[in-house]
Amino acid sequence: MNGIMETAVQSLLRSSEDLKAALEVEITQEHDDLSSSSAADRSKRVLAIVSHRRDYVGDEEGSIEVAYPISGSFSFSVAQARRTTLDLRASVGETGAALNQSRSELTLTIKYELATEIRSHTLIARDTRKLQSFTAECRRLKDIFTRNEFDAEFSWLSLYTRENSSKCALLPASYLRTINTPLHTRLSPASAGLPGDDAADISIVREHWIYNKAIEEASTGIRTGTFNVNGKMPSQDLSPWLRPTKRDSEKSGWISPLKSISPLDILSNPIDKQVTSSLGASSVTLAHESLNNEAITSDPDLFVLGFQELDLSTEALLYATSTVKEDAWVEAILAGLGERGILYEKLASKQLVGMLIIAIAKKSRLSCFGDIQGIMGIMGNKGATAIRMSYTPLTQEISPSPTVLTFVNAHLAAFDEMVERRNFDFHELSRRLVFDQTDGLDSNSNVNTTLESSRRIVGLFESDVLFWMVHLNYRIDLADGDVRELLSSSPGTGNIPLLLKYDQLKTAIASGKAFAKFSERAITHMPSYRYASSTAEDPLGYDRKRKPAWTDRILHMSASNVPVTQRSYCSHPQIAMSDHRPVSADFDLNVSTVDKQRREIAASKLYRELWGVEQSSKTPKIKLQPMTLDFGKIYYMRLIRRTLSIQNDGQIPCVYRFVASHAEQPILFVDNSSASRLNLAPPHLDFTLILHTALGKDHFISISGEYQNTCFANKLTRLTRLPGPVRTMNSPNDQVSERQSVNAPREIMTLINWLMTNVTDPGDLFNGPPEETICMNIRECLDTGDRFPSIKSGEEHGPLATAITSTLVQLLDSLVDPVVPPYLHARCLQMTSRDEAFELLDEFPPESVNVWISLTAFLHYMSLQKRPSRPSMDQADMAERLATVFAPVLLRDDATGLHTPVSPVGKQKFLLRFVG
């Protein structure tokens, strides 16, 4: 039995199953009268008898392809099929089918008991030889079942039912919150002697592994946008929001997609080429060649734009029946696309009074999008609308699995103090926004039923990619004056990272209170809210009565098999019709191009191969080499890798995980937190890591290393009492007496003295990002007492100066206690003059005073130097820039929460009393 059909069936089976017989049959739609049905009404099936070998006995259990057991209730019968009556009035095709009907056509009727119900299938077979083999094998297996009174559970059959096959197929429509949770955190708690729930862990790992197998990718371009229009109708050109030019991109600090053709193209697209060619000859096109080339490089395949406060009228809070405003914005969008607008068409929209979400796609891509649904939640100006769609790439010969995309446009509660309400709104919308999905269920597994459809509720997170383009209303937890001063002070946008530390949304994400596991690209644009529309504006154009904030945001979350690359994230201040500025983001999605049917078959096969590990009588075994790992010298902030070889040495798949040998987790990377402990402990590191095999034995791996002491992550008092470089200490307690201590740590003074001696251009202090290799060498010199790398003749010293400045900031920031104790921060902000500030130094700890005086003297000296590259920058500008970098480090907030954080602007002003 080695035909094509048999080989295909065997490929679907696990190694524990054997194909005993296979038979091609036909079923018809009219099951009560098989003989009268035409060949056109029939569909082919393969019946297969499969036996299963159990681990603990040699018994066989058999089944038919529809996955019902050959047991005591199983029976079958064979009869001659009644020949079809020739109908001369029928079409040629039907008459030919009747004439060609085989005289050896037989009917096979199979009966079985399902629960308390007797069911049957009547099928047509033509191959009498294979039918004889098939029925003989059925008799043999039923006889085995009857003669041997073994307990046949037939549990293995569940792997071949449609329910389990569809379970594998549905994996890509994942629940994003689960998929984006690291696998090891989803497993049961485990430690030495407490292995956890191995059976549950095997199931989790198995599904995760199958989900990530056999993925091929193709790129897709999407542009999203959010715009609170404040009740205004479109009155400006929207092209900067939709089609940013290179010049606008440079101003905004973002990069447009740079692809010569649409990233969605897998096949060449003659439609786009023809339209572009005709546009190039159009009399309304300005600078056709450059304009068209630019349009091609930034053309997304799909626009999804969210609008808020579309209608502020009183009536709009109650109902909305007109599409006038929606139509006006759609027209403005297409107009903003300019000569490329002819390539696009509205795909879908959904409006909830003041909120509107619009999807616009390339006409040549419309066939790629399907299953489009829109929903809305909560009436009024606050709430959300959402659109869900499936995207299937254009491919030849195969039918790829669709990728589910969901877009949410929301408007959350306003005002600074309503942050908890905004967090609540997010969770409420996530729960309440659901789609009705209708699944067509193939009922061929039960030929006595007809095709049915099932209604299923799916949530926002049951998507492959989820976007929120929203007016979230999260504000900045700083005083209004501080926000404006940080935004307006030189160098302007340089203070944005500092402001974002107080951003309510960033805080909510970090704490897990809202938008946990969502991604947002680094913000480099000015706050998008609230701009003044009258004379009541500050120098930056913001409303003097409302604090600026990044209220308009775009976030996303994606499944691991759909990598998302964000190409841009910026606001567009050119569009000034509202008190908000529109925000846009460009994304590239790599979507699966694996044939849907092939992928489902592969997933089902993998699932069957990995099923039953929990019930197997065999023990999983692995071979591990080596059993000891020596990491050698372990340094602060330096990654060291070692390789461990794990081989499956058993007969069944195995699942393994690492667990600690005791409650305290081993140190895997030396950062500030771990270095502060290691600096006070013996240098030799030795612990045991357990590799636990689920339902198997544990393997113990001996881990060792030698920690290299560092001057980083220490207290100032300890650094002042070191007898020499920290690496020369004989033990952690090797310190000089307090009388012999130095005034300020040698390491800090070494960095300051080098900068004072070698830097004449203050710009070298911040000449781009520092090179990590240089920083690593400098840290090593500080710990060992070696000289810094020398500068060769003719070599620029800018990179070295930047690295030393960065190392100085890192050293100050790593101190266990900041230079200025947190209990003095409030007092620092109360100082109104330079004299008062100097008097406060009397309350500083002695070691802090010396560091403060030395460092501020250096900063003051740097602020007085002229910059050859920027001669227009005066002393005040450089002093402010220095204060922006060093103030948050010298007056670092109390991590314990015992002391209330103070204004970052106040910190800078205190430092400027010494530097400016």
N, C-alpha and C positions, 0 to 999 in steps of 0.2 A: 504494500500500500504506500506508494511513493509518488502519486500523481500531484498535479499542481494544486488541486483543491485540498488534498490531504496535507500537503506541505503548508499551505496558507493557514489551515485550521490549527495545525500543530504549533505554528509560530505564535499563536495567541495563548498557548497554554503554559503553565508553569512546569518546571522540571519534575515536579511530583505528580503530574498528570500525564496519562498516555492516551493517545487517540486509538480507539479500537475499530471504529467504522465510521464512514462518512457517506452521506447520500444527498444528492441534489434533488430537491422537490419543488413543487409549485403550490402556492396558496392563492385563493381568489377572494374577491370582495363578497361574492355571494356564496357563503359557506354552506348554506342549506341545500344548494343545488349545484354542486361542483361540475357536473357533467354538462350543464347547459351554459356555463360561462365560457366566454371567448378567451383566446390566448392573451388578448390585449388587457383583460381584466386581471390576469394572473401576475404574481410577483414571485421571484425565485428565492429560495432559502436553502441553507445547508443544514441538515440534521447530522449531529455528531454524537457518537457514543464515546464517552470519556471515562476512564477509570482512574481512581485516585489511590496512590500508595500511602498508607499511613506509616508513621515512623515506628510504631510499637508492634504492629502485627502485619502479616502479609495479605490481609484481606483486600478485596477490591470493592469499590463502590462505583456504579456506573450512572450515566446521565445522558439526556438528550440536550441539544444546543439551547433549548429554551429553559434549561436549568431546572428541571424537575427530576427527582431521583427515581431510579429503577428499583422499586421496592415492592412490598406486598400488594399495594393498591394499583400498581402499574400494569396495563394491559394494552394489546394492540391487535389489529386485524387487517388483512389484506384482501382486496376484492378487485375484480375487473371493472375499469371505469366505463361508463356508458358513453358511446360515441356521440359526438355532436351532430345534430341534424343539419344537413346542408341547406342553407338559406340562399336561394338564387337572387334575392333582392338585396342582399348585403353587399357591402363594398368589396372591391377586389381584394384588399388586404385581409378582411375577415374571411372571405370565401377561401382564399389560399390557405389561411391558418387552419380552417376546418378540413380541407383536403389533405393537409400535411400532418394531421393528428396521428400520432403513432398508434398502431394496433396493439402494442404491448403496454399501453398506458394503464397503470394500476393505481388504485387508491389505497393509501395507508392511513388508518384511523388509530390514533393514540389516545388512550384514556388514562386519567390519573386523578387522584383524590387530593384536593387542596382544602385543608381544614376539614369541613364537613360537606364540601361541595364537590361533586363529580364533574370534571371538565373534560373536553375532548378536542382534538385537532384532526381534521380530515385533510389529507395532502395528496398530491399527485406525483407519482414517480414513474420514470420511463426506463431507467437502467435496471433491468430485472436481476442481473448478476449482483450488483451492489445492494439491491434490495434484499436479496437472499442472505447476503453476508450480514447486512444490518439486522434483519430479524433474528438470525441465528445468534448474533452477539447479544441481542436483547434477551433471548431465552436463557442463554448461559448466565448472564449476570443476575437475572431474576432467580434462577435456580440457586446460585450462590447465596443470594439473600434469604431464600426460603430454607435451604438446608442448614446453613450456619446461623445460629441464633446470636450473632454478635450485635453489639449496640452501634448501629450505623447512624451517626448524627447528620451526615451530609452537610456539615457546616461549611466545608470548602466550596460548596455550590454558590454560596452568597457572593463569591468573587466574580461569578459569571452572570449575575443578574443585571438587568438594565439599571437598577437603582445604584449599584456600586460603580458601574461604568460611567453613569452620568455624574456621580460624585467626583470622579477624577476629572471629567470634562469641565466641571463647573469651577475647578480650582482657580483659573485666571480671574474670575469675577470674585475677587477676594475681599475680605474685610480688612481694609487698609490699616486700621489700628492694630490688629493682630499681626499682620504681615510685617509691619514696620517695627514691631517689638523684637529686640534681639532674641535669637533662638534660645540661648542659655537662660535668659530670664523667664522664659515661658515654661521651663521644665520645673519639676517638683523640687522643693528644697532638699538639699542633700549635704552630708558631711561624713567624716570618718565614722563608720559604724551605723550610719543612718542613710542608706542609699536612696531613699525616696520612693516614689511610685514608678517602678521601672516599666510596667505595662503601659501606663499613660504616657511616659516619656518616649517610649518606642513609637507610639501612635503619632505623637507630635513631630518627632524627627522624621518619620517616614513621609508624612504628608508634606512637610517642608522640603524634603529632598526631591520628591516627585514634582512638586510645584516648580522647582527651579531647573528642571532638566529640559533638554532639547529645545532651546530657545534660539531663534534666529531673528535678526533685527533689520528694520528699515527706518529711515528718519522721517519725521513729520514736523512741520513748522506751524506754531500757533502764536498769535499775538493776543494778549488779554489787556483789558483796560478798565479803569473805574473812574467815575466822574460824578461828583455831586453838583448838579447844575443849578441848585438853589431856585427852582421854579422857572428858570429862564428857557426861552426857546433858542434854538441855534442861531447865533448872530455873527459867528466868526468862522474862518477857515479852520477845519479840524485836521488838516494835513500834518501839522507837527506831531499830533497825537497818534496818527495812523501811519504816516510815512516819514519818519525823521530823516533829515539829510545828514550827511557826514558832519557838517559843521555843527548842527544841533546836537548830534551824538557826542561830539567832543566837548561841547559846552556842558552837557548834562552828565558827563562822566560815564557813558555807557556805550556798548558796542552793538551795532546791528548785525543780524545774520549775514554772512558773506558767502553765499552760494550762487553759482552762476545760473542754476536752474532751481525750480521749486524743490525743496528737500523732500516733498512728498512723492516726487516722481520716482517710480521704479521703472516705468516704461517712458519712452520719450512722448511728449505731449504735443501733437501737431496742432491742436486747437489753440493753445497759448501762442505758439509760434506764428500762426496765421494772424491772430489778433494783434500781436505786437508789431508784425510787419505792416499791417494796415495802419496802425496808429502812427508808425514812424513817418508815413507819408501824409498824415493829416495836417491840415492847415492850422488847426487849433493847438497843435503841439508845439511847445517852446523848447528849443534846443533838443530836438528829438533824440539824437544818439546818446548824449550824456544822460538825459533825463530817463530814457528807457532803460539804459544800463543800470542806472541807480535804482530804478523801480524794481528791476529783476532781482537785484541783490538783496532787497529788503521786503520782497513780497511774501507774506505769510500765506499759508494754505487755508487758514481759518482764523477769523476774528471773533472773539467773544467779548462783548463790551457791557459793562454794568453801569446803569445810571441810577442816581438817588435824588430824592426831592424833585421828581419830574413835575409834580403839581402840588403847589402849596395852598390851593384854595380850600375853603371850609368844606365844600361839597366833595372834594376829592378824598377826604378822610372817611367818607361814608360809602361812596361808590364810584366806579369809573366805567363808563360804557363807550367812550369815544376813543378812537385810535389816532386822533389828529396829531397829538404830540409824538407818539411813536413814529408815525409816518414821516413827520418833519425831521426827526433825528436820523431815521434810516436814510432819507434823502440827503441829509447833511453828511452822513458817513460816506456814502457812495460818491458824493461830490468831493469830499476830502481826499478820496483815493485818486482823484484826477483822471488822467487818461487810462489808468489801470482799473478804474471803477467798472468798466464794461465787462471785465473778467469775473466779477463777483455778483452774487445773488443772495438775498436773505434766506437763510436756512431755517431759522426758528426764532421765536421771541416769546417772552412771557412777562406780563405786567401785573404788578400788584399796586395799583393806584400810583403812589409816588416812586415805586421802584420798577425798573425795566431792565431786562437782560435780552440782548440781541446777539444772535450768531449769524455771521455772514461768511460764506465759503466761496471758493472758486467754483465757477460753473462746471469746469471740467472735473471737479472732485465731488460733485453732489452725490454721485452714485456710491461714493465711499462711505457716506454717512447714512445711518439708519436707526430704527428704534428710538426716534427722537421724542422725548417727553418733557413737559414743563410742569412745574409745581410752584406753589406759593404758600407762605405761612405768616400768620398774624396780620391783621388789617391795619391800615393807617400808614403813616410815613415811616414807621419803624417795623422791621420784619425782614423777609427775604423772598426772593424768587430764585428758581434754579432750573437748569436744563441738563438733561441726561441724554447722551447719544452714544451710539457705537460707531467705531471707525474701522473699516476693513481696507487695507492697502490695495492698490491696483497691482495685480500680478497676473502672470500667464499660467494657465494649466492647473493651478492649485486654488483652493479656497481657504485663505488664511483665517485664523481665529480672529474674531473682532476684538478690538480694544475699547473698553467702556470708559468714556470721559464724562465727568460731571463738573458743572460750573455753578457756583453759588454767588449771587449778588445780594448782599445784606446791608442793613442799616441798623446799628445798635444804639443803645441809650446814650444820651449826651451828658455833658458836664464832667468835670474832673473827679468829683467824689463818687461817681456812679460806676467805678471800676468793677466792683463785685457784681453789680447788675449786668454789666457787659459780659462778664464771665458766665453768669447764669444764662443770659440770652444765647450765647454760643452753644451751650449744652442743650438748651431747649430747642433751638433750631436744628441742631444735629439729630435730635430725637424725633422731632415732629415732621421734618421734611422727608417724606417717603414717596416712592414712585410705585405705581401699579404696573407690574410686569406680567405679561401673559406668555406662558411657555407652551409651545406645541409639543405634546407628548406622543411619541411614536408608539402606537398600540399594537404593533405587529406581534409582540410577544404574547398577546392574547387575541387570537384571531376572531373570537366571538364578540369583540367590542369594536366600536368605531373610534375614529380620531377624536380626541377630546382636548380641551385646553384648560389649563390650570392658572388661576390668578394668584400671583405671589407678590408680597410687599417687600421692596428692597429699599435700604437706607442709603444715605449719602456715601457712606464709607464702603459700600459694596460696589466699588469701582476700581478700575486700574489706575486712573489718575483723577485726583480731586483738586479743583481750583476754587479758591475764595477770592473774588475781586470785590472789595467791600469798603464801605465807609464805616469803619469799626468804632470810631470816636474815642479810641484810647488816647490818653493825653500824656504829658510829661510831668513827672512829680517833682517839679522845681517851681520856685517863685517866678511869677511873670517877668519881673525885672531881670532875673538871672538868665532866663531863656533868651530874652532879647539881647542881652549883653553878650552872651556867648555866641549868638548868631551873627552879631554885628562886629564883634571884635576881630582884629586881624589874627590869623589869615582867613577869617570867615568860616568856610565849610570845614576847616581843620578841627573845629570844636564839635562837629557832628558825632564822632564816636563817644565823646564825653557825654553829650546830651542823651544819646541812646542808652546809656547806662541807667537813666531814670525814666526810660520809656515804659509805660504801663503794659503794653503788649509784650515787649521783650521779657518783662518781669513775670507776666502770666504764663508765657511759654516755658521759661526756666523753672518755674515752680510747679508746672503741670496743671495749673488751674484752668487754662483755656488754650486751645490750639496746640496741645502737646503733640510732638512729633511732626508738626508742620515745618516746612522749610520756607525761609524768606531770604532773598539775596541781601547782601550788605547794602544799607541805605547810604547813598552819597549825595542825594539831592536835598535841597532845603525843604522845610515842612510845607505841606500842601494846603494847610489851613492856618489861620483864617485871614484872607486878604481883604483889604478895605476897598469898598466901592465908592468911597467919597473922600473928603479931605481929611477925615479922621484916621490917618495912617501914619505909621512910624517910617523911619528912613528906608526900611526894607520893603515897605508896601503892606505890612500886616496891620490889621485892625487893632487900634490901641486898646479896645475894650475886651478883646479875646486873645488869650495866650496862644501863640503858634504851636502847632502840633502836627505829627504825622498821622492824621486820622484816616487817610486813604491808603489802603494797603492791598497787596496781592501776595497770597501765600499758596503753597501747593503741597501735596503729598502724593507719592506714587508707589506702586508695587515694585518689588525688586526686579521683576522681569520687564519692566518698562522704564528704563533709565531716562531721566529728564535732565536736560542741560538748560539752565537759564542763561540767556544771552544778554539781557538788559533789564534794567529796573530804574525808571526815572520819572520825574514829573515834567510838565510842559508849561512853564510860566508864560509862554507866548499867548496861550488861550486864557484870556482874562475876563470872560463874560460872567463868571461866578465868583463867589467868595472862596471857592476851592479851586485848586489847579488839578487838571486830569493827570492820572498816573498810568503808565503802561509798563508791560513786561513782555519780553519775547522768550519763547521756549522752543527747544527742539526735543521731540519725543522719538525714542527708538522703539518702534512697535514690532510685534512678532509677525514674521512672514512664513511661519511653519504652516503647512497644510492642516486645516482644522481637523479633518477626519484622521489624518495620519498622527497628529498629536494626541487625539483622544485615544486612539488605539494604543499608542506608545505608553500613555499614562495608565491606561487600564492594565496593560501588560506589566508595567512596573509595579503597580499596586498589587497585582496578583502574585508577582514574584516575592514581594516583601511582606505579603499577608501571612498571618499565622505564626510569626516568630514568637509571639507571646505564648501560644499554645503548643509549640513544638517540644518534643521530648528531648531533643538534642540541645546541647549547651553551646552558646556562642563562645568562640575562642579567638584570641588575638595574639599576635607575636609582636613584641615591643623591643626596639633597640634604639639607643642604648638605655640602660636602666639608671644611669647617672648622667647628670648634665652639670658641667662646671662652666659657669659664666665668666670665670676669671675676674679681672678688675672691673668693678661696677662704678660708673661715674654719675655724677649729678647731671640730669637732663640729657643723657646720652643713651641711645637705643642700642641694645646688644641682642643679636639673634643666635639661637641654637636650633638644630634640626632634630626632630624626633620621628622615627620611622614606625608606622603602625600598619600591620598586615593582618588581614582576616585569615586565620589559620584553621577555621572551622568549616562546617558544612551548611551553615545557615547565615543569613545577613546578621550583622550585629550593630548595636547602637552603643556609643561610649560617650563619656563626658568627664571633665576634670573636676575634682572636688578637693577642698583643702583638708589637711590632716587634723586641723583644729579650728576653733571658731574664728580666730583672727586670720584674715586673708593674708596670704604672702604678698610681699612688695614686688610688683612686676616692673615698675618704672619709678625712678627716683625723681620726684618733683619736690616742690617746697614743703608740702605736708610731710612726706616720708623722710626727706633729708633732715628736717628739724629733729626727728626722732633718731635717725641713724647717726647723726653727728655726736650724740651723747651715748652711743652704745658701742660694744666691741665691734671691730670691723668685719670679723668673719661671719658670713651669712650661711645658714644651713637649715633647710627645712625639707619636708617630704610632701610631694604632690601625688595625689591618688588619681589614677586613671580607672574609673569605674566602668565596667562593661555591664550593660543592662541585662539582668538575669544570668550574669556570668560572674567571673572572679574579678577581684581588684588587683591592679598592678601598682606598685609603689616606686615612684621615681625620686631619686635623691638629687636635690638641687643645692648647689653650693656656689659661693662667690666671695670676693673680697671687696668690701666697700671702701672707696677712696674718699677720705674726709674732704670737705669743702668749706670754704668761708661763706658760702651762700646758705640761707635759711638758718641763721644763728641770731642770737641776741647781741646787741651792741656791746653790752658789758662783757660778754664772753670773748668777742673779737678783740677788745682792748687789753685783755689779759692773756692773750696767746703769747708764748715765749718766742715764736717765730712763725714762719709759714705753717698753715694748718696741717699740711701733709707731713711735716717733720715731727709732729707730736708723737710721743711714745704711747699715750693712752688718752681717752676722752677727758680725763681729769688733770691732764698735764697743763697747768696754768701757773702764772706768776702771781705774786701777792698783789693786793689792790694798790699798795704803795709803788710797786714797780710797773703798773699798767701804763700804757701809752695814752695820750690825750684823745686820739681818734684812731679808729681801725686803720692799720697799715694799708689794707687792700683798697679802701675808699680813697685814702690820700694818694696812693700810687696812681689810680685812675685820674684823679683831679690834676695831679702834677703833670702827668703826661699831656693832658689836654691843654693845660695852661702853657706848656712849653712848645707844643707842636702845632696848635691850631691858631691860625690868624684869620681865617674866613669862617665866621659863625655858621655859614651854610653847610660846611663840612660836618657839622654835628648831626644834621638830619638829611644827609645826602642819599635819600632813598632807603629801602629796606636793607638792614645789615645782612652780611653774608654769615650764615650759621657756622661755617667751618672756621672763619676768623674769630667769631665770638667764642667758639669752643676752645680755640687755642689760647685766647686771652684768659678765660676762666681757669685753664690749666696753669697758666703762668702765675695767676694770683694765688692758687693753692700751693704751688711748689716753690714760689719765690723766684722763678726764672724771669729773664728779661722779656719784654714784649717783642714781637716780630719787628725786625728792623726794616726800614724803607730803603730800597735800593735807589741808586742815583737815577734820576729821571722818572721815577715811578710816582704816581699820584698817591698822596697819603689820605685822600678823601675816604675811600672805603674802610681803611683802618680806623680813622677818626670816628666815622659813623658807628663802627662796631664797638669801639671803646665807649662811646657815649651810650649806646644801647646796653652794654654790659654794666655800666654805672647805674642806669635806671633799673635794670634787672636786679642788681645787688641790693639796692635800696628797697625795692619792692619785695624782695625775698625775706627781709628781716622779720623775725618773729614778732617784734613790736615795732611799729613805725617810729621814725625819728622824732616826730612830735606826738606825745602820748594822746590818745583819744580824749582823755578827761580834760585836756587843755584846748581842744578844738573850738569850743564855743567861746572861750576867752579870747582866742586869736582873732575871731571875727569881730570882737567888740573893740579892738584897737582902732583908734581914729587917727593916729599919726605915727611917724617913723620912731619918734622917741618912746611912745608908749609901747610899740612893738619890741624895741630893744629892751625895755624894762621887763617885759614878760619873759625874756630869756632867763632871767634869774630863777624862774620856776621850772625850767627844763631840767631833766636829769643831766649831770655833768657830761656824760659821753654824748648826749644829744646836742648840747650846746656847741661843743667843738666841731661836730660834723656839720651842724647848721651854719656856723660862721664860715667854715672853710668852703662849703659848697656854695653858699650865697655870694661869697666874695668872687668865686670863679664865675658864677652866672652873671654877676654885675660886670665883671671884666669882659665877658663875651658880648654882652649887650652894647658895650661901648665901641666894639670893633665894627668897621665898615665892611660891607659885603661887596667885593668887586663885581660879583654877578648881578647884584641888585642894589645899586648905590642909592636908590630912592627909599629903601627901607631904613627908617630912622631908629633911634635907640628905643623908643617906646614900643615900636612894633616888634623888635627882636626880644625885648624884655617880656612882652605879653606871650610871645611864642614859647619862650623858655618856661614861663610860669605855667602855661597850659600843660606842658609835659611833666614838670617836676612837682607841682603842687599836689596832684592826686596821690603821688607816691610818698612824699614827705609827710602829708597829713592824711594817710590812708584811713578809710572808715573802719570802725571797730567791727570785726567779723562776728564777735560774740553777741552783738546787739545790746550790750549794756549801756552804750552811749549813743545818743541820737546822732545820725549823720548830719553834717552841716552843709551849707551851700557851697558848691564847687567854685562859684564866683567869689565867695568870701575867702576861700582858701587861696585863690590866685591873688586877690588883693593883699592878703597878709604877706605872701611871699614877695609881691612887688614892692612892699615897703622896704625890703632889703635889697632887691635886685634893680628896681627902676630908678 
